[in-house]
Amino acid sequence: MKELADILGISHASVHGHLNHLVRNGYLKCEARKVRGVAIIRKSEDDIPDLVSVLIVSWVAARQPISA
Protein backbone atom coordinates (compact mmCIF):
# COMPACT_ATOMS: atom_id res chain seq x y z
CA MET A 1 0.00 0.00 0.00
CA LYS A 2 2.91 2.34 0.64
CA GLU A 3 4.06 1.87 -2.95
CA LEU A 4 0.60 2.81 -4.27
CA ALA A 5 0.41 5.79 -1.94
CA ASP A 6 3.78 7.05 -3.18
CA ILE A 7 2.87 6.57 -6.85
CA LEU A 8 -0.56 8.19 -6.49
CA GLY A 9 0.63 10.95 -4.15
CA ILE A 10 -2.00 10.18 -1.51
CA SER A 11 -1.84 8.94 2.06
CA HIS A 12 -1.53 5.30 3.11
CA ALA A 13 -4.93 5.57 4.81
CA SER A 14 -6.55 6.79 1.57
CA VAL A 15 -5.11 3.85 -0.38
CA HIS A 16 -6.35 1.47 2.30
CA GLY A 17 -9.84 2.98 2.16
CA HIS A 18 -10.03 2.87 -1.63
CA LEU A 19 -8.79 -0.73 -1.78
CA ASN A 20 -11.31 -1.80 0.86
CA HIS A 21 -14.10 -0.14 -1.13
CA LEU A 22 -13.03 -1.97 -4.32
CA VAL A 23 -12.84 -5.29 -2.43
CA ARG A 24 -16.34 -4.79 -0.93
CA ASN A 25 -17.75 -4.06 -4.40
CA GLY A 26 -16.18 -7.20 -5.88
CA TYR A 27 -13.55 -5.58 -8.14
CA LEU A 28 -10.43 -6.70 -6.22
CA LYS A 29 -9.31 -9.58 -4.05
CA CYS A 30 -6.61 -9.01 -1.42
CA GLU A 31 -4.62 -11.90 -0.04
CA ALA A 32 -3.64 -11.41 3.60
CA ARG A 33 0.03 -11.29 4.56
CA LYS A 34 1.22 -11.31 0.92
CA VAL A 35 3.36 -8.62 -0.67
CA ARG A 36 1.46 -7.24 -3.67
CA GLY A 37 -1.35 -9.69 -2.95
CA VAL A 38 -4.02 -7.73 -4.85
CA ALA A 39 -5.81 -9.27 -7.84
CA ILE A 40 -8.43 -7.83 -10.19
CA ILE A 41 -11.43 -10.15 -10.25
CA ARG A 42 -13.97 -8.03 -12.15
CA LYS A 43 -13.47 -5.23 -14.65
CA SER A 44 -15.61 -2.11 -14.24
CA GLU A 45 -17.05 -2.48 -17.76
CA ASP A 46 -18.67 -5.78 -16.73
CA ASP A 47 -21.55 -4.02 -14.97
CA ILE A 48 -22.25 -1.36 -17.63
CA PRO A 49 -24.86 -2.84 -20.01
CA ASP A 50 -24.95 -0.06 -22.62
CA LEU A 51 -22.89 3.04 -23.15
CA VAL A 52 -24.68 6.15 -24.38
CA SER A 53 -23.11 9.22 -25.93
CA VAL A 54 -24.23 12.42 -24.20
CA LEU A 55 -23.75 15.92 -25.61
CA ILE A 56 -22.75 18.44 -22.94
CA VAL A 57 -23.29 22.12 -23.64
CA SER A 58 -21.93 24.74 -21.28
CA TRP A 59 -21.16 28.44 -21.04
CA VAL A 60 -17.67 29.87 -20.90
CA ALA A 61 -16.66 33.23 -19.42
CA ALA A 62 -17.31 34.93 -22.81
CA ARG A 63 -20.91 33.64 -22.64
CA GLN A 64 -20.52 31.54 -25.78
CA PRO A 65 -22.07 28.04 -25.89
CA ILE A 66 -19.54 25.23 -26.39
CA SER A 67 -19.81 21.55 -27.13
CA ALA A 68 -17.61 19.29 -25.01
N, C-alpha and C positions, 0 to 999 in steps of 0.2 A: 504494500500500500504506500510505503514511503516513496518508492520509485514512481508510482503514478502521481502522487502528490507533487513531486518535484517536476515531472514532465508537464503536468497540467497547471502548475503554479497555484495550487490550492492547498488547504490544510489537510493533514492526515485524517482528521475527524470528518471533513467533507467527503473525502474519498470513501471512507468507511460507510458513511450514510448513503451515498449514491450506490455503492456496491450492494448494500443490504436491500435497498429499494429494488434494484434490478433482480436480485435473487428472489425476493418476495413475489415479484411479478412474472417469474419464470423465464427470464432472459439469460441468467447466468447460474452457474453452479460453482460453489466454492468448496474446496476440499480442505478440511481442517489440518493444521500443522504441516502444510506443504508450501514450499516456496513457489510462488507463481502458480498456485493451485486454483486458478479461475478458468472456467470453460464456458464458452457460449453454447447454450442449448436451444435457443430459439431466436431467429432473426426478427427484427421489428417489422419487416414487411409481411411476415406471416399472418398478422392479425389485421391487415388493411385490405378489405375485399376489393374495393375499386378506388382508383385515384381519379380525381376530378380537377380539371384546370379551372382556376378562378382568376378573373381579371380584377386587379386592385387599382382603383383610381384614387389619387390623393391630391392635396394642394401643397405647393411649395411656397416659400416666402414671397415669391413674385406673384402669387395668386393665379398661377397657371395650372390647369389640370395636367397630370402626368399619368402614364400607364407604366406599372411596374411589373 
